[in-house]
Amino acid sequence: MVVGAETLDRGVFTGPQLLKQMQAVNSTLKGQFKIGTSDNWSAFANGTADAVIQGQPDILYVHRIRPT
C-alpha cells in the first residue's frame, strides 16, 4: 500500500511527518499489508526522504519526472 505518493516532492509532508503517517496506516491495518511510499527521485537524492528511508518501509517507489 502506497501512503503519501509524491507528498515529499510537493512539500505536503516532511520526511518525519510522512514516516509517522506510514506507521499510523500500518498500525491501523495491523500489519496486514506491505506499506511504503512513492516519490520523485529528487526527494530521495536531496535528503528529504531520509527519515522515511531510516524508518525501513516495506516498499519505496522512486521515479523521475521527464522534462517536457
Backbone as CSV, one residue per row, in Angstrom:
resi,resn,N_x,N_y,N_z,CA_x,CA_y,CA_z,C_x,C_y,C_z
1,MET,0.833,-1.159,0.000,0.000,0.000,0.000,0.886,1.233,0.000
2,VAL,0.604,2.140,-0.898,1.376,3.375,-1.008,0.701,4.454,-0.167
3,VAL,1.481,5.060,0.713,1.000,6.137,1.571,1.728,7.414,1.177
4,GLY,1.000,8.470,0.906,1.603,9.776,0.658,2.365,9.898,-0.638
5,ALA,1.822,9.422,-1.726,2.510,9.493,-3.018,2.818,10.939,-3.405
6,GLU,4.086,11.197,-3.641,4.607,12.490,-4.073,4.366,13.621,-3.089
7,THR,4.100,13.298,-1.835,3.863,14.356,-0.851,5.149,15.034,-0.402
8,LEU,6.274,14.347,-0.501,7.548,14.985,-0.158,7.929,15.993,-1.231
9,ASP,7.820,15.591,-2.479,8.174,16.465,-3.594,7.317,17.732,-3.614
10,ARG,6.056,17.580,-3.262,5.141,18.742,-3.261,5.195,19.529,-1.962
11,GLY,5.901,19.030,-0.965,6.021,19.745,0.304,4.814,19.597,1.223
12,VAL,3.981,18.596,0.979,2.806,18.360,1.826,3.240,17.850,3.202
13,PHE,4.202,16.918,3.203,4.753,16.370,4.437,6.265,16.512,4.425
14,THR,6.843,16.591,5.611,8.287,16.426,5.751,8.536,14.918,5.830
15,GLY,9.785,14.523,5.759,10.117,13.105,5.882,9.599,12.498,7.182
16,PRO,9.870,13.136,8.342,9.372,12.595,9.605,7.838,12.531,9.671
17,GLN,7.167,13.521,9.097,5.701,13.504,9.091,5.165,12.355,8.243
18,LEU,5.781,12.143,7.087,5.341,11.051,6.217,5.588,9.704,6.888
19,LEU,6.727,9.546,7.525,7.018,8.309,8.234,5.955,8.050,9.300
20,LYS,5.574,9.081,10.024,4.546,8.938,11.060,3.215,8.501,10.448
21,GLN,2.870,9.071,9.299,1.631,8.684,8.610,1.694,7.218,8.171
22,MET,2.827,6.815,7.647,3.003,5.431,7.208,2.880,4.473,8.392
23,GLN,3.476,4.836,9.513,3.399,3.999,10.701,1.966,3.918,11.221
24,ALA,1.229,5.019,11.136,-0.170,5.040,11.584,-1.028,4.124,10.711
25,VAL,-0.811,4.184,9.404,-1.566,3.309,8.494,-1.237,1.857,8.787
26,ASN,0.040,1.565,8.966,0.461,0.194,9.258,-0.177,-0.299,10.556
27,SER,-0.204,0.545,11.549,-0.801,0.181,12.832,-2.303,-0.049,12.697
28,THR,-2.979,0.841,11.979,-4.419,0.724,11.776,-4.769,-0.568,11.044
29,LEU,-3.947,-0.920,10.059,-4.198,-2.122,9.271,-3.567,-3.370,9.890
30,LYS,-3.000,-3.180,11.081,-2.425,-4.291,11.858,-1.397,-5.108,11.077
31,GLY,-0.604,-4.415,10.251,0.475,-5.072,9.531,0.035,-6.055,8.461
32,GLN,-1.214,-5.957,8.027,-1.733,-6.907,7.033,-1.191,-6.667,5.628
33,PHE,-0.665,-5.472,5.385,-0.186,-5.104,4.047,1.219,-4.540,4.144
34,LYS,1.953,-4.675,3.076,3.250,-4.000,2.987,2.974,-2.511,2.777
35,ILE,3.696,-1.676,3.520,3.476,-0.234,3.489,4.721,0.451,2.933
36,GLY,4.502,1.416,2.061,5.602,2.190,1.510,5.109,3.508,0.968
37,THR,5.954,4.150,0.198,5.598,5.424,-0.412,6.222,5.520,-1.796
38,SER,5.821,6.529,-2.513,6.320,6.766,-3.868,6.599,8.250,-4.017
39,ASP,7.752,8.571,-4.549,8.064,9.986,-4.742,9.100,10.159,-5.839
40,ASN,9.251,11.403,-6.246,10.226,11.777,-7.259,11.636,11.488,-6.715
41,TRP,12.521,11.091,-7.586,13.884,10.734,-7.185,14.559,11.849,-6.397
42,SER,14.232,13.106,-6.700,14.920,14.218,-6.038,14.652,14.240,-4.535
43,ALA,13.485,13.770,-4.097,13.192,13.724,-2.659,14.114,12.748,-1.946
44,PHE,14.560,11.722,-2.658,15.486,10.756,-2.082,16.926,11.245,-2.221
45,ALA,17.218,11.915,-3.315,18.584,12.387,-3.563,18.966,13.578,-2.690
46,ASN,17.994,14.437,-2.378,18.335,15.662,-1.635,18.175,15.522,-0.123
47,GLY,17.832,14.332,0.355,17.750,14.097,1.791,16.369,14.292,2.392
48,THR,15.419,14.778,1.618,14.075,14.999,2.133,13.466,13.715,2.666
49,ALA,13.775,12.587,2.047,13.183,11.296,2.416,14.035,10.492,3.392
50,ASP,15.076,11.098,3.938,15.972,10.335,4.812,15.238,9.668,5.977
51,ALA,14.324,10.378,6.621,13.592,9.798,7.757,12.758,8.608,7.313
52,VAL,12.174,8.710,6.129,11.370,7.608,5.593,12.264,6.394,5.352
53,ILE,13.410,6.612,4.746,14.346,5.518,4.475,14.815,4.880,5.776
54,GLN,15.158,5.697,6.751,15.631,5.184,8.037,14.538,4.430,8.784
55,GLY,13.276,4.738,8.481,12.152,4.034,9.087,11.943,2.646,8.505
56,GLN,12.710,2.301,7.504,12.707,0.978,6.859,11.313,0.528,6.400
57,PRO,10.727,1.281,5.470,9.429,0.859,4.941,9.582,-0.445,4.155
58,ASP,8.457,-1.101,3.931,8.472,-2.346,3.159,8.784,-2.086,1.696
59,ILE,8.315,-0.939,1.180,8.434,-0.630,-0.250,8.777,0.844,-0.427
60,LEU,9.672,1.134,-1.357,9.935,2.508,-1.788,9.892,2.537,-3.306
61,TYR,9.008,3.341,-3.840,8.959,3.548,-5.285,9.615,4.886,-5.569
62,VAL,10.627,4.861,-6.398,11.346,6.079,-6.763,11.182,6.279,-8.263
63,HIS,10.719,7.439,-8.651,10.537,7.708,-10.070,11.128,9.057,-10.434
64,ARG,11.257,9.256,-11.692,11.791,10.544,-12.151,10.761,11.196,-13.059
65,ILE,10.825,12.495,-13.066,9.949,13.265,-13.935,10.749,13.635,-15.180
66,ARG,10.227,13.287,-16.313,10.919,13.616,-17.556,10.647,15.075,-17.927
67,PRO,11.678,15.753,-18.398,11.472,17.142,-18.819,10.526,17.201,-20.012
68,THR,9.744,18.253,-20.058,8.800,18.413,-21.178,9.434,19.153,-22.321
